[in-house]
């Protein structure tokens, strides 16, 4: 159950959007547009946007660069999470993760089951953490991006969400790097 504690302040999060596609440019990037609109409508900050081809090394390099950018708290990628040979976004994400958020995939599948039934098994949505930054790989369909945002991320990226959320633990994500 999602609940908002109105006694807490809203804290905007800086989010970068990466679209993975061999065929789409910015003008055709409806899934990226969907995420950008939802990010801004929620009061968060669009910290970057890019489109890259389905090339594992390029995707991983960009994810790493963004995790090292102090102006980015969260990275959302869209596309390349399917089962075909060119779908390598999940592998690129896992090349970068320090920790995987396994339950993100589970909850995304549960949400997807309500919308598209057993076709949800074809998605490999994933989430993780690297360098104190959250990363989420979402499918390339606008519906999947909408579902991931509306049913999961809008709540977990809101500091006011109870009983817990990603934002409140954000300052501690890289505490292992600060220990002596």
Residue frames as a rotation matrix with the C-alpha (Angstrom) as fourth column:
UNK 1
0.580 0.815 0.000 0.00
0.815 -0.580 0.000 0.00
0.000 0.000 -1.000 0.00
UNK 2
-0.439 -0.734 0.518 1.34
0.733 -0.626 -0.266 3.42
0.520 0.263 0.813 -0.93
UNK 3
0.664 0.592 -0.457 0.97
0.748 -0.537 0.390 6.23
-0.015 -0.601 -0.799 1.55
UNK 4
-0.101 -0.652 0.751 2.34
0.454 -0.702 -0.548 9.77
0.885 0.286 0.368 1.52
UNK 5
0.093 0.017 -0.996 3.32
0.971 -0.225 0.087 11.50
-0.222 -0.974 -0.038 4.76
UNK 6
0.494 0.224 0.840 2.35
0.588 -0.797 -0.133 15.12
0.640 0.560 -0.525 4.09
UNK 7
0.960 -0.193 -0.203 4.31
0.055 -0.581 0.812 16.28
-0.275 -0.791 -0.547 7.13
UNK 8
0.047 -0.981 0.189 7.57
0.561 0.183 0.807 15.53
-0.827 0.068 0.559 5.29
UNK 9
0.165 -0.043 -0.985 8.95
-0.594 -0.802 -0.064 17.78
-0.788 0.596 -0.158 2.55
UNK 10
0.952 0.055 0.301 9.12
0.217 0.572 -0.791 16.62
-0.215 0.819 0.533 -1.07
UNK 11
0.106 -0.971 -0.212 12.75
-0.259 -0.233 0.937 16.16
-0.960 -0.044 -0.276 -2.14
UNK 12
0.825 0.179 -0.537 13.35
-0.552 0.044 -0.833 16.39
-0.125 0.983 0.135 -5.91
UNK 13
0.297 -0.703 0.647 15.61
0.206 0.708 0.675 13.67
-0.932 -0.067 0.355 -7.28
UNK 14
0.063 -0.390 -0.919 17.95
-0.857 -0.493 0.150 14.19
-0.512 0.778 -0.365 -10.27
UNK 15
0.302 0.231 0.925 17.14
0.104 0.957 -0.273 11.56
-0.948 0.178 0.265 -12.89
UNK 16
-0.496 -0.484 -0.721 18.85
-0.734 -0.212 0.646 10.72
-0.465 0.849 -0.250 -16.20
UNK 17
0.565 0.731 0.383 17.04
-0.278 0.606 -0.745 8.86
-0.777 0.315 0.545 -18.99
UNK 18
-0.606 -0.753 -0.257 18.86
-0.598 0.218 0.771 6.55
-0.525 0.621 -0.582 -21.41
UNK 19
0.643 0.765 -0.030 16.99
-0.559 0.442 -0.702 5.10
-0.524 0.468 0.712 -24.36
UNK 20
-0.516 -0.774 0.368 18.56
-0.308 0.568 0.763 2.02
-0.799 0.281 -0.531 -25.92
UNK 21
0.619 0.737 0.271 17.60
0.074 0.289 -0.954 1.55
-0.782 0.611 0.125 -29.55
UNK 22
-0.483 -0.740 0.468 19.19
0.538 0.171 0.826 0.75
-0.691 0.651 0.315 -32.89
UNK 23
-0.394 0.436 0.809 16.36
0.888 -0.047 0.458 2.47
0.238 0.898 -0.369 -34.75
UNK 24
0.637 0.765 -0.097 14.97
0.759 -0.599 0.255 5.38
0.137 -0.236 -0.962 -32.73
UNK 25
-0.567 -0.675 0.472 16.17
0.492 -0.737 -0.464 8.96
0.661 -0.031 0.750 -32.59
UNK 26
-0.941 0.155 -0.302 15.01
0.190 -0.495 -0.848 11.65
-0.281 -0.855 0.436 -30.19
UNK 27
-0.632 0.730 -0.261 12.03
-0.771 -0.557 0.310 12.53
0.081 0.397 0.914 -32.40
UNK 28
0.010 0.636 -0.771 10.71
-0.436 0.697 0.569 8.93
0.900 0.331 0.284 -32.23
UNK 29
-0.783 -0.462 -0.416 11.58
0.145 0.515 -0.845 8.25
0.605 -0.722 -0.337 -28.59
UNK 30
0.108 0.946 0.307 8.07
-0.337 -0.256 0.906 7.94
0.935 -0.201 0.291 -27.16
UNK 31
0.551 0.065 -0.832 9.19
0.630 0.622 0.465 5.82
0.548 -0.780 0.302 -24.19
UNK 32
-0.552 -0.798 -0.243 11.89
0.804 -0.431 -0.410 8.32
0.222 -0.421 0.879 -23.26
UNK 33
-0.629 0.405 0.664 9.34
-0.179 -0.906 0.383 11.12
0.756 0.123 0.642 -23.65
UNK 34
0.447 0.836 -0.318 6.94
0.088 0.313 0.946 9.24
0.890 -0.451 0.066 -21.36
UNK 35
0.211 -0.455 -0.865 9.58
0.949 0.308 0.070 8.95
0.234 -0.836 0.497 -18.64
UNK 36
-0.800 -0.543 0.254 10.71
0.495 -0.838 -0.231 12.58
0.339 -0.059 0.939 -19.00
UNK 37
-0.253 0.791 0.556 7.14
-0.249 -0.609 0.753 13.85
0.935 0.052 0.351 -18.71
UNK 38
0.648 0.530 -0.547 6.45
0.329 0.452 0.829 11.75
0.687 -0.717 0.118 -15.62
UNK 39
-0.200 -0.816 -0.543 9.75
0.955 -0.038 -0.295 12.77
0.220 -0.577 0.787 -14.00
UNK 40
-0.879 -0.165 0.448 8.95
0.162 -0.986 -0.046 16.44
0.449 0.033 0.893 -14.48
UNK 41
0.038 0.977 0.212 5.27
-0.203 -0.200 0.959 16.11
0.978 -0.080 0.191 -13.55
UNK 42
0.535 0.122 -0.836 6.33
0.668 0.546 0.506 14.50
0.518 -0.829 0.211 -10.24
UNK 43
0.977 -0.155 0.148 8.59
-0.207 -0.857 0.471 17.47
0.054 -0.491 -0.870 -9.47
UNK 44
0.477 -0.858 0.190 11.90
0.501 0.443 0.743 15.74
-0.722 -0.259 0.641 -10.08
UNK 45
0.359 -0.488 -0.795 14.79
-0.624 -0.759 0.184 17.09
-0.694 0.430 -0.577 -12.19
UNK 46
0.962 -0.150 0.230 15.77
0.272 0.632 -0.726 15.72
-0.036 0.761 0.648 -15.59
UNK 47
0.521 -0.839 -0.156 19.55
-0.252 -0.326 0.911 15.50
-0.816 -0.436 -0.381 -15.19
UNK 48
-0.602 -0.715 -0.356 20.41
-0.577 0.081 0.813 14.02
-0.552 0.694 -0.461 -18.60
UNK 49
0.581 0.742 0.334 19.00
-0.229 0.542 -0.808 12.29
-0.781 0.393 0.485 -21.63
UNK 50
-0.425 -0.766 -0.482 20.64
-0.796 0.064 0.601 10.20
-0.430 0.639 -0.637 -24.30
UNK 51
0.840 0.541 0.030 19.96
-0.451 0.729 -0.514 7.56
-0.300 0.419 0.857 -26.94
UNK 52
-0.318 -0.948 0.030 22.48
-0.819 0.291 0.494 4.77
-0.477 0.132 -0.869 -27.55
UNK 53
0.083 0.298 -0.951 22.45
-0.768 0.627 0.130 1.72
0.635 0.719 0.281 -29.82
UNK 54
0.925 0.294 0.241 22.09
-0.380 0.746 0.547 -1.80
-0.019 -0.597 0.802 -28.44
UNK 55
0.253 -0.920 -0.300 25.82
-0.017 0.306 -0.952 -2.15
0.967 0.246 0.062 -27.72
UNK 56
0.719 0.124 -0.684 26.66
0.594 0.401 0.697 -3.57
0.361 -0.907 0.215 -24.30
UNK 57
-0.227 -0.912 -0.343 30.00
0.973 -0.198 -0.118 -1.78
0.040 -0.361 0.932 -23.90
UNK 58
-0.663 0.025 0.749 28.57
0.200 -0.957 0.209 1.62
0.722 0.288 0.629 -24.87
UNK 59
0.436 0.890 0.131 25.59
-0.004 -0.144 0.990 1.23
0.900 -0.432 -0.059 -22.56
UNK 60
0.581 -0.263 -0.770 27.75
0.796 0.377 0.473 0.13
0.166 -0.888 0.428 -19.61
UNK 61
-0.533 -0.839 0.111 30.21
0.809 -0.544 -0.222 2.98
0.246 -0.028 0.969 -20.21
UNK 62
-0.393 0.458 0.797 27.42
-0.081 -0.881 0.466 5.56
0.916 0.119 0.383 -20.17
UNK 63
0.704 0.643 -0.302 25.85
0.205 0.223 0.953 4.04
0.680 -0.733 0.026 -17.07
UNK 64
0.174 -0.732 -0.659 29.23
0.982 0.178 0.063 4.12
0.071 -0.658 0.750 -15.30
UNK 65
-0.706 -0.457 0.541 29.83
0.482 -0.870 -0.107 7.74
0.519 0.185 0.834 -16.33
UNK 66
0.016 0.799 0.601 26.42
-0.220 -0.583 0.782 8.79
0.975 -0.144 0.167 -15.04
UNK 67
0.716 0.238 -0.656 26.91
0.526 0.433 0.732 6.91
0.458 -0.869 0.185 -11.73
UNK 68
-0.198 -0.882 -0.429 30.06
0.980 -0.187 -0.068 8.98
-0.020 -0.434 0.901 -11.20
UNK 69
-0.516 0.119 0.848 28.27
0.242 -0.930 0.277 12.26
0.822 0.348 0.451 -11.96
UNK 70
-0.873 0.121 -0.473 27.34
0.466 -0.078 -0.881 13.92
-0.144 -0.990 0.012 -8.67
UNK 71
-0.718 0.637 -0.281 24.44
-0.644 -0.761 -0.078 15.66
-0.264 0.125 0.956 -10.44
UNK 72
-0.119 0.669 -0.734 22.63
-0.629 0.521 0.577 12.36
0.768 0.530 0.358 -11.07
UNK 73
-0.371 0.096 0.923 20.86
-0.870 0.311 -0.382 10.31
-0.324 -0.946 -0.032 -8.38
UNK 74
0.116 0.555 0.824 18.89
-0.026 0.831 -0.556 7.87
-0.993 0.043 0.111 -10.54
UNK 75
-0.738 -0.276 -0.616 19.28
-0.627 -0.059 0.777 6.43
-0.251 0.959 -0.130 -14.05
UNK 76
0.242 0.821 0.517 16.31
-0.180 0.562 -0.808 5.05
-0.954 0.102 0.283 -15.94
UNK 77
-0.834 -0.413 -0.366 17.02
-0.439 0.094 0.893 3.18
-0.334 0.906 -0.260 -19.14
UNK 78
0.295 0.937 0.188 14.34
-0.434 0.307 -0.847 2.05
-0.851 0.168 0.497 -21.55
UNK 79
0.723 0.035 -0.690 14.75
-0.670 0.278 -0.688 -0.61
0.168 0.960 0.225 -24.22
UNK 80
-0.071 -0.836 -0.544 16.90
-0.656 0.450 -0.606 -3.68
0.751 0.314 -0.581 -24.72
UNK 81
-0.432 -0.058 0.900 15.41
-0.859 0.331 -0.391 -5.77
-0.275 -0.942 -0.193 -21.90
UNK 82
0.605 0.773 -0.191 13.84
-0.790 0.554 -0.264 -8.45
-0.098 0.311 0.945 -24.09
UNK 83
0.518 -0.288 0.805 15.04
-0.095 0.916 0.389 -11.86
-0.850 -0.278 0.448 -25.21
UNK 84
0.987 -0.113 0.118 16.42
0.136 0.168 -0.976 -11.19
0.090 0.979 0.181 -28.69
UNK 85
0.363 -0.932 -0.010 20.09
0.922 0.361 -0.140 -11.28
0.134 0.042 0.990 -29.54
UNK 86
-0.257 -0.449 0.856 20.41
0.399 -0.856 -0.329 -7.48
0.880 0.256 0.399 -29.66
UNK 87
0.714 0.567 0.411 18.78
-0.161 -0.437 0.885 -7.02
0.681 -0.698 -0.221 -26.21
UNK 88
0.007 -0.851 -0.525 21.84
0.663 0.397 -0.635 -6.39
0.749 -0.344 0.566 -24.03
UNK 89
0.080 0.051 0.995 20.72
-0.393 -0.916 0.078 -3.62
0.916 -0.397 -0.054 -21.67
UNK 90
0.938 0.299 0.175 20.25
-0.278 0.351 0.894 -5.95
0.206 -0.887 0.413 -18.70
UNK 91
0.579 -0.796 -0.175 23.75
0.796 0.599 -0.086 -7.39
0.174 -0.090 0.981 -19.15
UNK 92
-0.159 -0.628 0.762 25.18
0.361 -0.755 -0.547 -3.85
0.919 0.188 0.347 -19.39
UNK 93
0.487 0.403 0.775 23.38
-0.564 -0.532 0.631 -2.85
0.667 -0.745 -0.031 -16.19
UNK 94
0.997 -0.064 -0.044 24.68
0.076 0.690 0.720 -5.92
-0.016 -0.721 0.693 -14.38
UNK 95
0.235 -0.961 0.148 28.21
0.752 0.083 -0.654 -5.08
0.616 0.265 0.742 -15.56
UNK 96
-0.284 -0.292 0.913 27.84
-0.102 -0.938 -0.331 -1.85
0.953 -0.187 0.237 -13.56
UNK 97
0.681 0.694 0.233 25.81
-0.285 -0.042 0.958 -2.88
0.674 -0.719 0.170 -10.48
UNK 98
-0.629 -0.698 0.343 27.42
-0.606 0.163 -0.779 -3.19
0.488 -0.697 -0.525 -7.09
UNK 99
-0.792 0.502 0.348 24.14
0.012 0.582 -0.813 -4.53
-0.611 -0.640 -0.466 -5.74
UNK 100
-0.788 0.615 0.005 21.08
0.062 0.071 0.996 -5.73
0.612 0.785 -0.094 -7.62
UNK 101
-0.620 0.711 0.331 17.59
-0.678 -0.273 -0.683 -4.85
-0.396 -0.648 0.651 -6.37
UNK 102
-0.990 0.141 0.026 16.03
0.137 0.876 0.462 -8.24
0.042 0.460 -0.887 -7.15
UNK 103
-0.388 0.908 -0.156 12.60
0.632 0.139 -0.762 -7.28
-0.671 -0.395 -0.628 -5.83
UNK 104
-0.355 0.263 -0.897 12.28
-0.540 -0.841 -0.032 -4.55
-0.763 0.473 0.441 -8.48
UNK 105
-0.832 0.012 -0.554 12.06
-0.496 0.430 0.754 -7.20
0.248 0.903 -0.352 -11.20
UNK 106
-0.816 0.541 -0.205 9.56
0.578 0.772 -0.265 -9.18
0.015 -0.335 -0.942 -9.14
UNK 107
-0.263 0.740 -0.618 7.30
0.311 -0.542 -0.781 -6.22
-0.913 -0.398 -0.088 -8.44
UNK 108
-0.505 0.054 -0.861 7.55
-0.726 -0.566 0.390 -5.06
-0.466 0.823 0.325 -12.06
UNK 109
-0.936 0.161 -0.313 6.48
-0.064 0.797 0.601 -8.53
0.346 0.583 -0.735 -13.19
UNK 110
-0.579 0.762 -0.291 3.52
0.710 0.295 -0.640 -8.45
-0.402 -0.577 -0.711 -10.80
UNK 111
-0.213 0.466 -0.859 2.44
-0.233 -0.878 -0.418 -5.06
-0.949 0.111 0.295 -12.18
UNK 112
-0.678 -0.141 -0.721 2.93
-0.724 -0.040 0.689 -6.27
-0.126 0.989 -0.075 -15.76
UNK 113
-0.933 0.360 0.020 0.89
0.360 0.931 0.058 -9.43
0.002 0.062 -0.998 -15.15
UNK 114
-0.239 0.886 -0.396 -2.11
0.447 -0.262 -0.855 -7.26
-0.862 -0.382 -0.333 -14.30
UNK 115
0.035 0.195 -0.980 -1.72
-0.571 -0.801 -0.180 -5.37
-0.820 0.566 0.083 -17.59
UNK 116
0.004 -0.159 -0.987 -0.44
-0.991 0.131 -0.025 -7.91
0.134 0.979 -0.157 -20.15
UNK 117
0.893 0.430 0.137 -0.89
-0.449 0.877 0.171 -11.30
-0.047 -0.214 0.976 -18.52
UNK 118
0.703 -0.610 0.367 1.69
0.349 0.745 0.569 -14.00
-0.620 -0.272 0.736 -19.09
UNK 119
0.686 -0.491 0.536 3.48
0.465 -0.272 -0.843 -11.90
0.559 0.828 0.042 -21.73
UNK 120
0.837 -0.359 0.412 5.16
-0.537 -0.682 0.497 -10.32
0.103 -0.637 -0.764 -18.69
UNK 121
0.709 -0.598 0.374 7.59
0.236 0.701 0.673 -13.26
-0.664 -0.389 0.638 -18.64
UNK 122
0.541 -0.502 0.674 9.32
0.806 0.082 -0.586 -11.80
0.239 0.861 0.449 -21.72
UNK 123
0.705 -0.285 0.650 10.58
-0.254 -0.956 -0.144 -8.75
0.662 -0.064 -0.746 -19.83
UNK 124
0.215 -0.703 -0.678 13.87
0.861 0.464 -0.209 -8.69
0.462 -0.538 0.705 -17.97
UNK 125
0.561 0.024 0.827 13.41
-0.192 -0.968 0.159 -5.38
0.805 -0.248 -0.539 -16.16
UNK 126
0.207 -0.587 -0.783 16.04
0.873 0.472 -0.123 -4.94
0.442 -0.658 0.610 -13.48
UNK 127
0.813 -0.016 0.581 17.28
-0.211 -0.939 0.270 -2.51
0.542 -0.343 -0.767 -10.86
UNK 128
0.366 -0.741 -0.563 20.47
0.872 0.485 -0.071 -1.97
0.325 -0.465 0.823 -8.95
UNK 129
0.967 -0.170 -0.189 22.86
-0.049 -0.854 0.518 0.40
-0.249 -0.492 -0.834 -7.24
UNK 130
0.292 -0.940 0.178 26.35
0.934 0.240 -0.263 1.58
0.204 0.243 0.948 -8.22
UNK 131
-0.672 -0.701 0.239 28.45
0.619 -0.709 -0.339 4.43
0.408 -0.080 0.910 -6.85
UNK 132
-0.748 0.415 -0.518 25.55
0.304 -0.478 -0.824 5.65
-0.589 -0.774 0.232 -4.74
UNK 133
-0.600 0.533 -0.597 23.24
-0.783 -0.545 0.300 5.87
-0.165 0.647 0.744 -7.76
UNK 134
-0.029 0.679 0.734 20.07
-0.076 0.730 -0.679 3.89
-0.997 -0.076 0.030 -8.47
UNK 135
-0.770 -0.149 -0.621 19.78
-0.625 -0.022 0.780 2.28
-0.130 0.989 -0.076 -11.92
UNK 136
-0.045 0.806 0.591 16.64
-0.117 0.583 -0.804 0.79
-0.992 -0.105 0.068 -13.42
UNK 137
-0.953 -0.200 -0.229 16.36
-0.260 0.144 0.955 -0.95
-0.158 0.969 -0.189 -16.80
UNK 138
-0.105 0.990 0.088 12.82
-0.290 0.054 -0.956 -0.77
-0.951 -0.126 0.281 -18.15
UNK 139
-0.124 0.141 0.982 11.35
0.815 0.578 0.020 -2.31
-0.565 0.803 -0.187 -21.30
UNK 140
-0.925 -0.380 0.019 11.12
0.302 -0.703 0.644 -0.14
-0.231 0.602 0.765 -24.40
UNK 141
-0.293 0.883 0.366 7.34
0.749 -0.026 0.662 0.06
0.594 0.469 -0.654 -24.64
UNK 142
-0.567 0.154 0.809 5.59
-0.335 -0.941 -0.055 3.22
0.753 -0.302 0.585 -23.50
UNK 143
0.535 0.843 -0.049 3.11
-0.344 0.270 0.899 1.10
0.772 -0.464 0.434 -21.54
UNK 144
0.435 -0.460 -0.774 5.88
0.740 0.672 0.016 -0.63
0.513 -0.580 0.633 -19.60
UNK 145
-0.671 -0.690 0.272 7.58
0.449 -0.669 -0.593 2.69
0.591 -0.276 0.758 -18.84
UNK 146
-0.178 0.727 0.663 4.26
-0.549 -0.633 0.546 4.11
0.816 -0.267 0.512 -17.68
UNK 147
0.724 0.504 -0.471 3.60
0.026 0.662 0.749 1.07
0.689 -0.555 0.467 -15.49
UNK 148
0.002 -0.817 -0.577 7.07
0.851 0.304 -0.428 1.06
0.525 -0.490 0.696 -13.93
UNK 149
-0.800 -0.302 0.519 6.83
0.079 -0.909 -0.409 4.76
0.595 -0.286 0.751 -13.12
UNK 150
-0.156 0.855 0.495 3.19
-0.624 -0.473 0.621 4.95
0.765 -0.212 0.607 -12.04
UNK 151
0.746 0.560 -0.362 3.11
-0.163 0.680 0.715 1.77
0.646 -0.474 0.598 -9.99
UNK 152
0.549 -0.620 -0.560 6.62
0.816 0.542 0.200 1.60
0.179 -0.568 0.804 -8.50
UNK 153
-0.351 -0.921 0.169 9.08
0.862 -0.389 -0.324 4.43
0.364 0.032 0.931 -9.12
UNK 154
-0.063 0.361 0.930 6.84
-0.035 -0.932 0.360 7.42
0.997 -0.010 0.071 -8.44
UNK 155
0.900 0.433 0.042 6.35
-0.088 0.087 0.992 6.03
0.426 -0.897 0.117 -4.92
UNK 156
0.631 -0.701 -0.332 9.86
0.770 0.516 0.375 4.79
-0.091 -0.493 0.865 -4.21
UNK 157
-0.409 -0.783 0.469 11.42
0.807 -0.550 -0.216 8.04
0.427 0.290 0.856 -5.46
UNK 158
0.244 0.528 0.813 9.22
-0.113 -0.818 0.565 10.14
0.963 -0.229 -0.140 -3.16
UNK 159
-0.745 -0.664 0.062 10.83
-0.079 -0.004 -0.997 10.87
0.662 -0.748 -0.049 0.21
UNK 160
-0.462 0.651 0.602 7.37
-0.885 -0.376 -0.273 11.18
0.049 -0.659 0.750 1.77
UNK 161
0.190 0.570 -0.799 6.35
-0.551 0.736 0.394 7.61
0.813 0.365 0.454 0.88
UNK 162
-0.241 -0.173 0.955 5.69
-0.939 0.292 -0.184 5.34
-0.247 -0.941 -0.233 3.85
UNK 163
0.966 -0.200 -0.163 6.72
0.167 0.008 0.986 3.00
-0.196 -0.980 0.041 5.28
UNK 164
0.065 -0.988 -0.141 10.03
0.201 -0.126 0.972 3.36
-0.978 -0.091 0.190 3.40
UNK 165
0.977 0.212 -0.022 11.45
0.036 -0.265 -0.963 4.60
-0.210 0.941 -0.267 0.10
UNK 166
0.454 -0.842 0.290 14.65
0.853 0.317 -0.416 4.76
0.259 0.436 0.862 -1.96
UNK 167
0.384 -0.305 0.871 15.24
0.063 -0.933 -0.354 8.46
0.921 0.191 -0.339 -1.29
UNK 168
0.856 0.007 0.517 15.59
-0.490 -0.306 0.816 8.17
0.164 -0.952 -0.259 2.48
UNK 169
0.705 -0.642 0.300 18.46
0.277 0.639 0.718 5.68
-0.653 -0.423 0.628 2.16
UNK 170
0.871 -0.334 0.361 20.15
0.305 -0.209 -0.929 7.47
0.386 0.919 -0.080 -0.74
UNK 171
0.585 -0.698 0.414 22.78
-0.742 -0.666 -0.074 9.15
0.327 -0.264 -0.907 1.50
UNK 172
0.262 -0.463 0.847 23.88
-0.669 0.545 0.505 5.73
-0.696 -0.699 -0.167 2.74
UNK 173
0.979 0.205 -0.002 24.20
-0.142 0.673 -0.726 3.93
-0.148 0.711 0.688 -0.62
UNK 174
0.533 -0.842 -0.078 27.90
0.046 0.122 -0.992 4.61
0.845 0.525 0.104 -0.87
UNK 175
0.779 -0.203 0.593 28.80
-0.625 -0.326 0.709 4.48
0.049 -0.923 -0.381 2.84
UNK 176
0.808 -0.512 0.292 31.08
0.405 0.842 0.356 1.48
-0.428 -0.169 0.888 2.21
UNK 177
0.422 -0.662 0.620 33.24
0.690 -0.209 -0.693 3.73
0.588 0.720 0.369 0.03
UNK 178
0.424 -0.193 0.885 33.66
-0.367 -0.930 -0.027 6.27
0.828 -0.313 -0.465 2.85
UNK 179
0.998 -0.038 0.042 34.71
-0.021 0.429 0.903 3.83
-0.052 -0.902 0.428 5.60
UNK 180
0.299 -0.954 0.034 38.32
-0.916 -0.297 -0.269 3.81
0.266 0.049 -0.963 6.76
